[in-house]
Amino acid sequence: MMPVILVADHNEQNRTLVAQHVDALGYCSLRAPSGFLALDILNANPQISMLIVDASLPDISAMDLTRRLCREAKLEQLSIIIISDKISIKDINQFLELGASYFVPKPLNLERLKELVVKVMSRKTKREGN
């Protein structure tokens, strides 16, 4: 089964661009324009391997979303990459302490993002023994 990656960003152009790159890497992308919809999609699709999420979602902050996923023990099977153009070093560190894998600043360096997606997904595959 093809790994599934959820892209959550309120900006449709960014969401589409990231999802297209995820698809081009051979993964299956799902998209969410908000944090609560991302939660709904994650709960309905436990096979999702990664969440690429903008730190500035309109309804729930990515920090609160990450905390919630951590509380629900979803981070054991879910890797998170945070993307943002407005975030402090303190917040980046807090995301990483909560269990996010990486932070990628905006404007996105798509090559860097692709490298990180492949790196994280290959680690997951090795860990799962596939």
C-alpha positions as CSV (number, residue, x, y, z in Angstrom):
1,M,0.0,0.0,0.0
2,M,1.3,3.5,-0.9
3,P,2.2,5.6,2.1
4,V,-0.3,8.5,2.7
5,I,0.7,12.0,3.7
6,L,-1.7,14.7,4.8
7,V,-1.0,18.3,3.9
8,A,-2.7,20.9,6.1
9,D,-2.4,24.5,5.1
10,H,-5.0,27.2,4.9
11,N,-3.4,28.6,1.8
12,E,-4.8,26.6,-1.2
13,Q,-1.9,27.4,-3.4
14,N,0.7,26.2,-0.9
15,R,-1.4,23.1,0.0
16,T,-1.7,22.2,-3.7
17,L,2.0,22.8,-4.4
18,V,3.1,20.6,-1.5
19,A,0.6,17.9,-2.3
20,Q,1.7,17.8,-5.9
21,H,5.4,17.3,-4.8
22,V,4.3,14.6,-2.4
23,D,2.5,12.8,-5.2
24,A,5.5,13.2,-7.5
25,L,7.6,11.4,-4.9
26,G,5.3,8.4,-5.2
27,Y,3.2,8.9,-2.1
28,C,-0.5,9.5,-1.8
29,S,-1.5,13.0,-0.6
30,L,-4.6,14.1,1.2
31,R,-5.3,17.8,1.8
32,A,-6.9,19.8,4.6
33,P,-7.5,23.6,4.7
34,S,-7.8,23.6,8.5
35,G,-6.6,22.0,11.7
36,F,-10.0,20.5,12.7
37,L,-10.5,19.0,9.3
38,A,-6.9,17.6,9.5
39,L,-7.9,16.0,12.8
40,D,-11.0,14.5,11.2
41,I,-9.0,13.1,8.3
42,L,-6.3,11.7,10.6
43,N,-9.0,10.0,12.8
44,A,-10.7,8.5,9.7
45,N,-7.5,7.4,8.1
46,P,-5.2,5.7,10.6
47,Q,-2.9,4.7,7.7
48,I,-1.6,8.2,7.3
49,S,2.2,8.2,7.9
50,M,3.0,11.9,7.8
51,L,1.4,15.3,8.4
52,I,2.9,18.3,6.7
53,V,1.3,21.2,8.5
54,D,1.5,25.0,8.4
55,A,2.0,26.5,11.8
56,S,-0.7,29.2,11.2
57,L,-3.9,27.3,10.7
58,P,-7.1,29.4,11.0
59,D,-9.1,27.3,13.5
60,I,-6.6,25.5,15.7
61,S,-3.0,26.3,16.0
62,A,-0.5,23.7,14.7
63,M,1.0,23.7,18.2
64,D,-2.4,22.7,19.7
65,L,-2.9,20.2,17.0
66,T,0.5,18.6,17.7
67,R,-0.2,18.6,21.4
68,R,-3.5,16.9,20.8
69,L,-1.9,14.3,18.6
70,C,0.7,13.7,21.2
71,R,-2.0,13.2,23.9
72,E,-3.8,10.8,21.7
73,A,-0.6,8.8,21.2
74,K,-0.9,9.3,17.4
75,L,2.7,10.5,17.1
76,E,4.0,7.0,17.5
77,Q,2.9,6.2,13.9
78,L,2.7,9.8,12.6
79,S,5.6,12.0,11.6
80,I,5.1,15.7,11.5
81,I,6.9,18.4,9.4
82,I,6.0,22.0,10.4
83,I,6.1,24.7,7.7
84,S,5.8,28.4,8.4
85,D,6.9,31.9,7.6
86,K,6.1,33.4,11.0
87,I,7.5,31.4,13.9
88,S,9.9,32.0,16.7
89,I,12.9,29.8,17.5
90,K,11.1,29.1,20.9
91,D,8.1,27.7,19.0
92,I,10.2,25.7,16.6
93,N,11.9,24.1,19.6
94,Q,8.6,23.5,21.3
95,F,7.3,21.7,18.2
96,L,10.4,19.5,18.1
97,E,10.1,18.7,21.8
98,L,6.4,17.7,21.3
99,G,7.5,15.2,18.6
100,A,7.6,17.0,15.3
101,S,10.3,15.7,13.0
102,Y,11.4,18.8,11.2
103,F,10.7,22.5,10.6
104,V,10.9,24.0,7.1
105,P,10.6,27.8,6.7
106,K,8.5,29.5,4.1
107,P,9.0,30.5,1.3
108,L,9.4,26.7,0.9
109,N,12.5,25.3,-0.5
110,L,10.7,22.4,-2.2
111,E,13.9,20.4,-2.8
112,R,14.6,20.5,1.0
113,L,11.1,19.6,1.8
114,K,11.2,16.6,-0.6
115,E,14.5,15.5,0.9
116,L,13.0,15.6,4.4
117,V,9.9,13.7,3.3
118,V,12.0,11.0,1.7
119,K,14.3,10.8,4.7
120,V,11.5,10.5,7.3
121,M,9.5,8.0,5.2
122,S,12.6,5.8,4.5
123,R,13.3,5.8,8.3
124,K,9.6,4.8,8.9
125,T,9.9,2.0,6.4
126,K,13.1,0.6,7.9
127,R,11.6,0.9,11.4
128,E,8.4,-1.0,10.3
129,G,10.6,-3.6,8.6
130,N,9.1,-3.1,5.1
